[in-house]
Amino acid sequence: MSSDHLLSSYDYYLPPELIAQNPMIPRDHSRLLVVNSPKTQVHSIFRDLPQWLSPGDLLVFNNTRVIPARIYGKKSTGAPVEILLLEEKEPFCWLALVKPGKRFKLGSEIIFQLNNNEVYLQATVVDRDEETGGRLLKFQVDTIDLFWEKIDKLGKIPFPPYVTDSQAKPSQYQTIYAEKPGAVAAPTAGLHFTKELLQSLQDKGINQTYITLHVGLGTFRPLDKENILEHKMHQEWIEISETTVEKIQNTKANGGRIIAVGTTVVRALEGTAKIASSQGKEGLMAFRGKTDMFIYPGYSWQVIDGMITNFHLPKSSLLMLVSALIGRERLLELYQVAIAQKYRFYSFGDGMLILPNS
């Protein structure tokens, strides 16, 4: 078996002090490792991104919005419970991870209160999800607007588990263009962008468009098999509009490059291209639905020409995705360079720009 398909081949040691606990202020002052050569790299600053791209290139962003998915409630007996919303399965019915699980038996009623102790929202446990060990919760609410109003008041934005000592505000764990609620984690490559940087890119003729992928459990689920080919990704909701498809097609026709801002955009674009191919269609198509795209070395790229990404956890599917673009050994070499240069890692950390064919 190829070493590229062994989980242990994606391990590396990261000094704990390099795990970023707080975001950079301003956002675009984070560092940027530019990889535009097979053997060399350049240390830059994220606000200088326009100088590394060309007029006619297209940046594709993920406009998902992180929801306040962590909610604390209690059973009718008064026993406290904790819920992490993962995915809306049908109107007002959500898959959630729950603590402690023994309190979430079928038919159990969960109540959520504000400070005045009045019942503000209720949910019923209607099923168990064997794949995740979670529960399906049916919320008792009449409209989607009212549901989000209540969740916004009750819930907290869930920071990643490795962010243990942060003074970050919830708004700092949203991209500035976050629009469509549904993610349980931020598409972190987009956290570096400011309004001023977006304007600078536009002024240079670097175009912009958006897709939606609601970041779910699949991003974080650890791989537990040494043979990574046995791993199955959790499905995530994506939406790609006809407008975005046309912009991508026009960019390619005019010789521009498609630069994905984050691994979520990569999975959305490449996953949709795979779905289109399965339907006998060539290239990309407008799509609303789910993808379980798992990309690892050996993958044949269909849409993107480069990407912006953060530094990812050892043995993660995201590390494998980036390895598919520039090679596992090259990527791990770059990570050692970043560690030596004391780059900041993970969600609130620094970024990479990878242009493998430059």
SVG drawing of the C-alpha trace seen along z (x, -y; Angstrom):
<svg xmlns="http://www.w3.org/2000/svg" viewBox="-46 -49 59 51">
<polyline fill="none" stroke="black" stroke-width="0.4" points="0.0,0.0 1.2,-3.5 2.5,-5.5 0.1,-8.3 -2.7,-6.0 -1.5,-5.3 -2.9,-7.4 0.5,-7.4 2.1,-9.2 0.2,-12.3 1.4,-12.7 3.7,-15.6 4.5,-17.1 3.3,-20.7 4.6,-22.6 1.4,-23.4 2.4,-27.1 1.9,-27.4 -1.8,-26.6 -3.4,-30.1 -5.8,-30.9 -6.8,-34.3 -7.3,-35.8 -4.9,-38.4 -6.1,-42.0 -6.5,-43.3 -7.5,-40.1 -5.3,-40.6 -2.1,-41.1 -1.7,-37.4 1.2,-35.7 1.0,-34.1 3.2,-31.3 3.2,-31.5 3.9,-28.3 4.3,-29.1 7.2,-26.9 7.9,-23.1 11.0,-23.8 10.8,-27.3 8.3,-29.3 8.0,-33.0 7.1,-34.4 4.5,-37.2 1.6,-39.0 -2.0,-38.2 -2.8,-41.8 -0.3,-41.5 -2.4,-38.7 -3.2,-40.9 0.5,-40.9 0.5,-37.1 -2.6,-36.9 -3.3,-38.1 -6.1,-40.1 -8.7,-37.7 -8.2,-35.2 -11.3,-34.2 -11.5,-33.8 -14.3,-31.5 -15.5,-32.1 -17.8,-30.1 -20.5,-32.4 -21.8,-30.0 -22.5,-31.4 -21.6,-29.7 -24.7,-29.2 -24.7,-29.4 -24.9,-25.7 -24.0,-25.0 -27.1,-25.1 -27.7,-24.3 -31.0,-23.0 -32.6,-20.6 -35.0,-17.8 -38.4,-18.2 -36.9,-16.6 -34.4,-19.5 -31.4,-17.4 -29.0,-19.6 -28.1,-18.7 -25.8,-20.1 -26.5,-20.0 -24.4,-20.7 -26.5,-21.2 -24.9,-19.6 -27.3,-19.5 -31.0,-20.3 -32.4,-17.0 -35.9,-18.4 -37.7,-21.5 -37.1,-22.1 -35.6,-18.6 -31.9,-18.7 -29.2,-16.1 -27.3,-17.0 -24.5,-15.6 -25.7,-15.4 -24.3,-15.2 -25.0,-13.1 -26.4,-10.7 -28.3,-8.6 -30.6,-11.5 -31.7,-11.7 -34.0,-8.7 -36.6,-8.6 -39.6,-10.8 -37.6,-12.8 -38.6,-16.5 -35.8,-19.1 -36.6,-22.6 -34.6,-25.7 -34.9,-28.8 -33.7,-32.4 -32.7,-34.1 -36.3,-34.6 -36.7,-30.8 -39.7,-30.8 -39.7,-28.0 -38.4,-29.7 -38.1,-26.7 -38.8,-23.0 -37.6,-20.0 -38.4,-16.3 -36.0,-13.4 -37.5,-11.6 -34.7,-9.3 -31.1,-8.1 -28.4,-8.4 -26.2,-5.3 -23.5,-6.9 -22.7,-9.8 -24.2,-8.5 -26.2,-11.7 -30.0,-12.3 -32.6,-13.8 -34.3,-16.7 -37.7,-18.1 -38.0,-21.7 -41.5,-23.1 -41.6,-26.3 -43.8,-27.7 -41.5,-29.6 -37.9,-29.5 -37.4,-33.1 -38.7,-32.4 -36.4,-29.4 -33.3,-31.4 -34.4,-34.2 -34.6,-31.8 -31.4,-29.9 -29.5,-33.2 -30.6,-34.1 -30.0,-30.7 -26.9,-29.4 -23.2,-30.0 -20.8,-29.9 -18.8,-26.7 -15.1,-27.4 -12.9,-24.3 -11.8,-22.1 -8.1,-23.1 -9.0,-26.8 -8.9,-26.5 -7.8,-30.0 -9.3,-32.6 -10.5,-36.1 -12.0,-36.1 -15.5,-37.4 -18.0,-35.3 -18.0,-37.7 -14.3,-37.0 -15.1,-33.4 -17.2,-34.5 -16.0,-35.6 -16.9,-39.2 -19.1,-37.9 -20.9,-35.2 -24.5,-35.2 -26.2,-31.8 -26.6,-30.2 -25.9,-26.5 -22.3,-25.8 -21.0,-24.5 -17.5,-25.7 -16.1,-28.6 -14.4,-28.2 -11.3,-29.5 -9.3,-30.4 -11.8,-33.2 -11.2,-34.7 -8.2,-36.6 -10.2,-38.8 -11.1,-42.4 -13.3,-44.8 -10.2,-46.7 -8.5,-43.6 -11.5,-42.5 -11.6,-46.0 -7.9,-45.8 -8.4,-42.5 -11.3,-43.9 -9.3,-47.0 -6.6,-44.8 -9.2,-42.9 -9.2,-39.8 -12.8,-38.6 -14.9,-37.1 -17.8,-34.7 -19.5,-32.5 -20.6,-29.0 -22.2,-27.7 -21.0,-24.6 -22.3,-24.2 -19.2,-22.9 -20.3,-19.8 -19.1,-16.8 -17.1,-15.5 -14.5,-18.2 -13.6,-17.2 -14.3,-13.5 -10.9,-11.8 -9.8,-9.1 -9.6,-5.8 -8.3,-3.4 -4.6,-3.1 -5.8,-2.6 -7.3,-6.0 -9.2,-4.5 -11.6,-2.9 -12.6,-6.3 -16.1,-7.6 -16.8,-11.3 -19.9,-12.6 -22.2,-14.4 -22.3,-18.2 -24.8,-20.6 -23.6,-22.6 -25.2,-25.1 -23.6,-26.4 -25.5,-28.9 -25.7,-29.2 -24.0,-32.6 -21.0,-31.1 -20.8,-28.3 -20.8,-30.9 -18.1,-32.9 -15.9,-29.8 -16.5,-28.8 -15.8,-32.4 -12.6,-32.6 -11.3,-29.3 -12.2,-30.3 -10.2,-33.6 -7.2,-31.9 -7.7,-32.9 -7.2,-30.7 -9.8,-29.4 -8.5,-29.9 -10.5,-28.3 -10.6,-30.1 -10.5,-27.1 -10.9,-23.4 -14.7,-23.7 -14.8,-25.5 -12.5,-22.8 -14.9,-20.1 -17.9,-21.9 -16.5,-22.6 -14.8,-19.2 -17.7,-17.4 -20.2,-19.0 -18.0,-18.3 -18.0,-14.6 -21.8,-14.6 -22.1,-16.2 -19.8,-13.6 -22.0,-10.8 -24.9,-12.3 -23.1,-12.4 -22.4,-16.1 -19.0,-17.7 -17.5,-20.3 -19.4,-22.1 -23.2,-22.6 -25.5,-24.5 -26.3,-22.2 -28.1,-22.2 -27.7,-19.0 -25.1,-17.1 -21.5,-15.9 -19.3,-13.5 -16.2,-14.3 -13.0,-12.9 -9.9,-14.1 -6.4,-12.6 -3.2,-12.2 -3.9,-10.7 -7.0,-12.8 -7.5,-14.2 -8.4,-17.9 -11.5,-19.1 -12.1,-22.7 -9.5,-24.5 -6.1,-25.7 -5.0,-26.8 -6.2,-27.4 -5.8,-29.5 -5.8,-27.4 -4.8,-27.4 -2.5,-24.9 -4.4,-21.7 -4.3,-19.1 -2.1,-16.0 -3.8,-12.9 -6.8,-15.0 -8.8,-14.7 -7.9,-18.3 -4.2,-17.6 -4.8,-14.8 -6.8,-17.2 -4.0,-19.8 -1.5,-17.0 -3.5,-16.0 -2.7,-19.4 1.1,-19.7 2.2,-16.3 2.3,-14.9 6.1,-15.0 6.2,-18.6 3.4,-19.7 5.0,-18.1 8.3,-19.9 6.4,-23.2 4.8,-22.5 8.3,-22.0 9.3,-25.4 6.2,-27.0 7.0,-25.5 10.6,-26.7 9.4,-30.2 6.8,-30.0 3.7,-30.4 0.4,-30.2 -1.6,-27.0 -5.2,-26.0 -8.4,-28.0 -7.2,-31.4 -3.7,-30.9 -1.9,-32.0 -2.5,-31.0 -1.0,-29.4 -1.5,-30.4 -0.8,-27.3 -0.4,-27.9 1.1,-24.6 1.4,-25.4 2.8,-28.8"/>
</svg>
